[in-house]
Amino acid sequence: MPSPMIEVRSLRMYFPVGNNLFGKRRQLKAVDGVSFDLYPGETFGLVGESGCGKTTVGRALVRLYKPTDGQIIYQGTDIAPLDEKEVQPYRRRMQMIFQDPYASLNPRMTVSSIIAEPMKLQQAPQDAIDARVAELVEQVGLKKDHLNRYPHEFSGGQRQRIGIARALAMHPEFVVCDEPISALDVSIQAQVINMLEELQQQMGMTYLFVSHDLSMVRHISHRVGVMYLGHMVELAEVEELYSNMLHPYTQALMSAVPIADPDLAAQSRRIVLQGDVPQPIDPPPGCPFASRCRHCMPVCREALPGMREVSPGHYLACHLK
Ligand code: SF4
């Protein structure tokens, strides 16, 4: 393994949500002590149910949020505590592709101005901007005559291509893809995924691919992390995770994935989770999954299981193993 490009250590992202009845400040613990590494050129899939904190991790890594605590060591520098001015040089190297291509593009700007905007902010010369815009339009499969049109004139897939071109304008090394295909028609999803894979090969970028679509994550990722209620509960190389999932939550999540082969589907058994999902505001002590886990033991209600390497490259946070 090469040296990590980004080392995430005990990342915490808490949001204030007012006071309780006794006047004590309450916090929503969206991310609560997540650690993992990202290696150059890899795609790291981050999965979990809605509200588990995966998007918040992505936003914190590109410093759209300033973390409450923890470290984000980007090529040797901890960028977590940097202020807005100090973080600017890193922002250029890290970009985000958003879930909703409709909401993420300014409707009053032409495609050309949208793609050129990050370069203009960096005061790049106009001829360099024009050349880069022409190059990007081709790379993302749009046409030159699209450049003077407005976002509403395009389909969802084309708008996502515009968003991708804008994200790639400054030659980023690291891109967070936040549910980049979930708002698109199924027929378009594979095209966008193939394009992201091709662009990664051409430009050598590292991706954090945030998604609830486990089949797509399996297709695109090299390693996968599973999050539950602000915690990373399991992490492994993709085939290891999908064939030897150890955490009871990962097992339940994977059991819900449709299986194309009718024989295998007949043998598989869906694990239906019982119990309530705890609130991320003032969550109870112990394992975050305890209220829904069929293997829950007394220790699980008291002690938070730490992440341990149970086999080479396979990490698990569970008292069972
Ligand atoms: Fe279940 Fe306990 Fe493991 Fe949590 S630590 S997943 S409650 S067995």
Boltz pocket constraint, residues with backbone or C-beta under 6 A from the ligand:
constraints:
  - pocket:
      binder: B
      contacts: [[A, 247], [A, 248], [A, 249], [A, 287], [A, 288], [A, 289], [A, 290], [A, 291], [A, 293], [A, 294], [A, 295], [A, 296], [A, 297], [A, 300], [A, 305], [A, 317], [A, 318], [A, 319], [A, 320]]
      max_distance: 6.0
